[in-house]
Amino acid sequence: MTVQTVTGLNIDDIRRILIESAGFDGAPDPATDISDIPFEELGYDSLALMESAARIQQEYGIRIPDDEITEVETPRALLGLVNTGLSAAA
């Protein structure tokens, strides 16, 4: 897979990555704003988040250290980590 060059992701990008990484039954309606819903409530554990971090690295070239990904509590926080990484790489 080729690393994509982007300047920033949005919450829909994070939603796609989460679903593709671990999937989840009963995913919220696409119109639902998942930004501030804790990963625990969405059904994601640390292993699912680590898989999401691996996918982010593979697709966008942004490495999120294990200690940081396990501390992230919401999709908005994950989005912030990714976009900070993208900004630093630019």
VEXDO-499247 format. One record per residue (C-alpha): chain; x, y, z; residue in one letter. Coordinates in steps of 0.1 Angstrom, whole numbers, padded with zeros to 4 digits. Example, Ala and Ser with C-alpha at 12.3 -4.5 7.8 and 13.67 -1.06 7.14 Angstrom:
// VEXDO-499247
@unit = A&X = 0123&Y = -0045&Z = 0078&code = A
@unit = A&X = 0137&Y = -0011&Z = 0071&code = S
// end
This chain:
// VEXDO-499247
@unit = A&X = 0000&Y = 0000&Z = 0000&code = M
@unit = A&X = 0012&Y = 0035&Z = -0008&code = T
@unit = A&X = 0015&Y = 0062&Z = 0018&code = V
@unit = A&X = -0009&Y = 0090&Z = 0011&code = Q
@unit = A&X = 0003&Y = 0126&Z = 0013&code = T
@unit = A&X = -0024&Y = 0146&Z = 0031&code = V
@unit = A&X = -0023&Y = 0178&Z = 0052&code = T
@unit = A&X = -0050&Y = 0167&Z = 0076&code = G
@unit = A&X = -0076&Y = 0141&Z = 0084&code = L
@unit = A&X = -0111&Y = 0147&Z = 0096&code = N
@unit = A&X = -0134&Y = 0127&Z = 0119&code = I
@unit = A&X = -0148&Y = 0107&Z = 0089&code = D
@unit = A&X = -0113&Y = 0095&Z = 0081&code = D
@unit = A&X = -0109&Y = 0084&Z = 0117&code = I
@unit = A&X = -0143&Y = 0067&Z = 0116&code = R
@unit = A&X = -0133&Y = 0048&Z = 0085&code = R
@unit = A&X = -0099&Y = 0037&Z = 0099&code = I
@unit = A&X = -0116&Y = 0025&Z = 0131&code = L
@unit = A&X = -0142&Y = 0005&Z = 0113&code = I
@unit = A&X = -0117&Y = -0010&Z = 0089&code = E
@unit = A&X = -0092&Y = -0018&Z = 0117&code = S
@unit = A&X = -0115&Y = -0036&Z = 0141&code = A
@unit = A&X = -0150&Y = -0031&Z = 0128&code = G
@unit = A&X = -0178&Y = -0030&Z = 0152&code = F
@unit = A&X = -0212&Y = -0044&Z = 0153&code = D
@unit = A&X = -0239&Y = -0018&Z = 0158&code = G
@unit = A&X = -0217&Y = 0010&Z = 0145&code = A
@unit = A&X = -0232&Y = 0044&Z = 0151&code = P
@unit = A&X = -0252&Y = 0059&Z = 0122&code = D
@unit = A&X = -0228&Y = 0077&Z = 0099&code = P
@unit = A&X = -0246&Y = 0109&Z = 0108&code = A
@unit = A&X = -0238&Y = 0104&Z = 0145&code = T
@unit = A&X = -0209&Y = 0125&Z = 0157&code = D
@unit = A&X = -0185&Y = 0101&Z = 0174&code = I
@unit = A&X = -0159&Y = 0127&Z = 0181&code = S
@unit = A&X = -0163&Y = 0127&Z = 0219&code = D
@unit = A&X = -0177&Y = 0093&Z = 0225&code = I
@unit = A&X = -0151&Y = 0073&Z = 0246&code = P
@unit = A&X = -0136&Y = 0044&Z = 0227&code = F
@unit = A&X = -0148&Y = 0021&Z = 0255&code = E
@unit = A&X = -0184&Y = 0030&Z = 0247&code = E
@unit = A&X = -0177&Y = 0025&Z = 0210&code = L
@unit = A&X = -0165&Y = -0010&Z = 0219&code = G
@unit = A&X = -0128&Y = -0004&Z = 0212&code = Y
@unit = A&X = -0101&Y = -0017&Z = 0235&code = D
@unit = A&X = -0064&Y = -0010&Z = 0235&code = S
@unit = A&X = -0056&Y = -0038&Z = 0210&code = L
@unit = A&X = -0082&Y = -0023&Z = 0185&code = A
@unit = A&X = -0066&Y = 0011&Z = 0189&code = L
@unit = A&X = -0031&Y = -0003&Z = 0183&code = M
@unit = A&X = -0044&Y = -0019&Z = 0151&code = E
@unit = A&X = -0059&Y = 0015&Z = 0141&code = S
@unit = A&X = -0025&Y = 0032&Z = 0148&code = A
@unit = A&X = -0008&Y = 0006&Z = 0126&code = A
@unit = A&X = -0032&Y = 0013&Z = 0098&code = R
@unit = A&X = -0026&Y = 0051&Z = 0102&code = I
@unit = A&X = 0011&Y = 0045&Z = 0099&code = Q
@unit = A&X = 0007&Y = 0023&Z = 0069&code = Q
@unit = A&X = -0017&Y = 0047&Z = 0051&code = E
@unit = A&X = -0003&Y = 0080&Z = 0061&code = Y
@unit = A&X = 0032&Y = 0074&Z = 0074&code = G
@unit = A&X = 0024&Y = 0088&Z = 0108&code = I
@unit = A&X = 0037&Y = 0067&Z = 0137&code = R
@unit = A&X = 0018&Y = 0069&Z = 0170&code = I
@unit = A&X = 0038&Y = 0054&Z = 0199&code = P
@unit = A&X = 0021&Y = 0026&Z = 0218&code = D
@unit = A&X = 0021&Y = 0046&Z = 0250&code = D
@unit = A&X = 0003&Y = 0075&Z = 0233&code = E
@unit = A&X = -0023&Y = 0053&Z = 0215&code = I
@unit = A&X = -0033&Y = 0036&Z = 0248&code = T
@unit = A&X = -0039&Y = 0069&Z = 0265&code = E
@unit = A&X = -0062&Y = 0083&Z = 0238&code = V
@unit = A&X = -0098&Y = 0082&Z = 0250&code = E
@unit = A&X = -0119&Y = 0095&Z = 0221&code = T
@unit = A&X = -0118&Y = 0097&Z = 0183&code = P
@unit = A&X = -0113&Y = 0135&Z = 0186&code = R
@unit = A&X = -0081&Y = 0129&Z = 0207&code = A
@unit = A&X = -0069&Y = 0103&Z = 0181&code = L
@unit = A&X = -0076&Y = 0128&Z = 0153&code = L
@unit = A&X = -0055&Y = 0154&Z = 0172&code = G
@unit = A&X = -0026&Y = 0130&Z = 0175&code = L
@unit = A&X = -0027&Y = 0121&Z = 0138&code = V
@unit = A&X = -0030&Y = 0157&Z = 0126&code = N
@unit = A&X = -0001&Y = 0168&Z = 0150&code = T
@unit = A&X = 0020&Y = 0141&Z = 0134&code = G
@unit = A&X = 0010&Y = 0152&Z = 0099&code = L
@unit = A&X = 0019&Y = 0188&Z = 0107&code = S
@unit = A&X = 0053&Y = 0178&Z = 0121&code = A
@unit = A&X = 0060&Y = 0157&Z = 0090&code = A
@unit = A&X = 0052&Y = 0186&Z = 0067&code = A
// end
